[in-house]
Amino acid sequence: LHAQQEPAKTAPGKSNSGLAPDPNRPREPLESFPLDALRMVGTLEQDGQTWAIIQAPDNTVTRSSRGDYLGQNYGRIVGIEEYSINLNEIVPDGMGGWIERDASISIVE
């Protein structure tokens, strides 16, 4: 597994108060694990849709698609490639607000 996180997008000294996670959205099973604990093991194409095959630390294997959530930072899948999953995470900005950052999980052989 190879998880990468890019620096958050925000201006120094400013809180982006318009962005926040949805507290009413039901949490998905893979949100109970840190992103770097999840392992991408492959992809599957079915009926024109691409799915990422993900193994959790408890050895359960799940298929996830664009729009699904992963990790503990409200990471939403925005793209699935043959060897990687791209996500947008929403994380605290340290000033009482929230910011968005890009993250990814890649297959490591």
C-alpha positions in Angstrom: 0.0 0.0 0.0 1.1 3.5 -0.8 -1.0 6.4 0.5 -0.1 9.9 -0.4 -1.5 13.1 0.9 -0.8 16.5 -0.7 -0.8 19.8 1.2 -4.2 21.2 1.9 -5.5 24.0 -0.4 -6.1 27.1 1.7 -4.7 30.6 2.2 -2.5 31.1 5.2 -4.4 32.7 8.1 -7.8 32.2 6.7 -10.4 29.6 7.7 -12.5 28.2 4.9 -15.8 28.2 6.8 -17.9 27.2 3.8 -16.4 23.7 3.7 -17.4 21.1 6.2 -18.1 17.3 6.4 -21.8 16.3 6.4 -22.5 15.1 10.0 -25.8 13.5 8.9 -24.3 11.3 6.1 -24.2 7.6 7.2 -20.6 6.5 7.5 -19.3 3.8 5.2 -17.5 0.7 6.5 -14.0 1.7 5.1 -14.2 5.1 7.0 -13.4 3.3 10.2 -9.8 2.7 9.1 -7.0 5.2 8.5 -6.3 5.7 4.8 -2.8 4.3 5.0 -4.1 1.1 6.6 -6.3 0.4 3.5 -4.7 -1.6 0.6 -5.7 -1.4 -3.0 -5.5 -4.9 -4.5 -7.0 -4.3 -7.9 -9.7 -3.0 -10.1 -12.8 -4.4 -11.7 -14.9 -3.2 -14.7 -18.5 -4.2 -14.7 -21.3 -2.7 -16.9 -19.1 0.3 -17.8 -18.3 1.1 -14.2 -14.8 0.9 -12.7 -14.5 -0.5 -9.2 -11.5 -0.4 -6.9 -10.9 -3.6 -4.9 -9.8 -2.6 -1.4 -8.5 -4.8 1.5 -9.1 -3.5 5.0 -6.8 -4.3 8.0 -9.4 -6.8 9.2 -8.8 -8.7 5.9 -12.3 -7.9 4.5 -12.2 -7.1 0.8 -14.6 -4.5 -0.5 -15.3 -3.0 -3.9 -15.7 0.8 -4.0 -16.5 3.2 -6.8 -16.3 6.9 -7.5 -18.3 8.8 -4.9 -17.7 6.2 -2.1 -15.8 7.3 1.1 -12.6 5.8 2.5 -10.4 6.6 5.5 -11.0 8.7 8.6 -10.7 12.1 7.0 -14.0 12.1 5.0 -12.1 10.9 1.9 -14.3 10.7 -1.1 -13.2 8.8 -4.2 -13.0 11.2 -7.2 -11.2 8.8 -9.6 -10.1 5.2 -10.1 -7.2 4.3 -12.3 -5.8 0.8 -13.0 -3.1 1.2 -10.2 -4.5 4.0 -8.0 -7.5 5.6 -6.3 -7.7 9.4 -6.1 -9.6 11.0 -3.2 -10.5 14.4 -1.8 -10.3 14.6 2.0 -11.8 17.2 4.3 -9.6 17.9 7.2 -9.5 20.5 10.1 -7.6 23.6 9.1 -6.3 24.3 12.7 -8.4 27.5 12.9 -11.8 26.0 13.5 -12.7 25.4 9.9 -12.1 22.7 7.3 -10.0 22.4 4.2 -9.8 20.0 1.3 -6.7 18.1 0.3 -5.9 15.5 -2.3 -4.9 12.0 -1.4 -4.3 8.7 -3.2 -3.8 5.0 -2.6 -1.7 3.1 -5.1 -1.0 -0.6 -5.7 2.5 -1.5 -4.5 4.0 -4.7 -5.7 
